[in-house]
Amino acid sequence: MKALDWIFGARPLLHLPVWSVFLVALHYHNELSGDRFGYQDFLILICLTLLGAGACYLNLVYDAESDRLNNKGHFLQRGILSERALMAGFIITSVSGLALSATISSLILFICLQLFVLSYVYSAPPARLKDRPIGGLLSNGWGIGFLSAVAVFPHMQVDNSGLLGWDIPFYFFAAVGSIYIVTTIPDQYGDAVAGKETIAIVVGRKGSLLLAILLMLIAALAAWESDYPVLMWLAVVGAVGMLVALVTHSDHTVRLAAKLPLVLLTLLAGWFYSVYFIFVVVLIVATRIYYARRLGIRYPQVA
C-alpha cells in the first residue's frame, strides 16, 4: 500500500496534459520527419514524468493549507505521506529525471533543467509563482505547453520558416495557459483565504473566463494558420465550452470547461497511439479504486 501511496501521491492524472501534449506534438513532428515512436521518445517521457512527479510532491508540501480549504491533497493532511518524505521524493525524482535527460541530449537536459527550476519556483517561497496571476499563467503555458511540445526534438532544429519550423509549441502554450486560467476558478475561495493572488482572485470569474476564451481562440488561430485543422477544432470546442461556462454561471460548467479540452487532447493522443489510450483507461480505473478504498473519495469525477 505504501508503494501505491507514492505512486498516487505523485497524482498521475495531473500528468495527462504533459503526456498528451508530448504525444500529439510527436505525432505531427513524425509526420514531417517520417520517424516513428522510438526508445528515445519513451526515455523523454520518463524524464518528463519523473520531473512532474517531483513537482507534485513539492506542491503537496507548499499547498497544504489551500488544499485543506479546497478539500484537495489529502496525502499530507491525513498523514499518509509526511512533509519530510515528500521533500525527499521531490529530490529523488527530480535528480533522477535530470540524470536521465543528460544521457539523451544537451537540449533535453536544458528543457528538463527549465522544468526543474519551474517546479521549484512555482510552489516554493519566495517566488511561489502558482500564487501569482502572471507567474502561474506563464509557468503552466511554458512548462506544460511549450516545453513539453519542444521535447519531441532531441536536438535543436531551426530552419528559414522560423523557430523549429512549426507553430505547435506556441499553440500549446496558449491552449494550456487557457485551461490553467479556468482551473483557478473553482479554487478561488480557498486560495483567497490562504492569501494567494491567482488570476481568478485578481480579475474574477468573468474576467478569467474571458481571458481563457481569448487564449484558446489564439491557439485556434495558430493551428489554422499552420494548417492543423484537428488542433484548430479542438481549441474552438474548448473555447465554446468556456463560453457556456461564462453564460451559465455554474461551477459544474466551469469544471467541465477546464476538463473538456484536456479530454479531447488525450483522446487525440490515444487515437495516434493506441497503447497510450489503454494506459489512460487503466490509470483512471486504478485511480478510482485507490481513492475509494484508501481515501474514501470519489475521484476522478466528470465535474
Secondary structure, DSSP 8 states (H G I E B T S, - for coil): -HHHHHHHHT-GGGGHHHHHHHHHHHHHHHHHH-----HHHHHHHHHHHHHHHHHHHHHHHHTHHHHHHTT---TTTTTSS-HHHHHHHHHHHHHHHHHHHHTT-HHHHHHHHHHHHHHHHHHSTTT-GGGSHHHHHHHHIIIIIIIHHHTT-SS--EETTEETTSSHHHHHHHHHHHHHHHHTTTTHHHHHHTT---HHHHHHHHHHHHHHHHHHHHHHHHHHHTT-HHHHHHHHHHHHHHHHHHHH--HHHHHHHHHHHHHHHHHHHHHH-HHHHHHHHHHHHHHHHHIIIII----S---
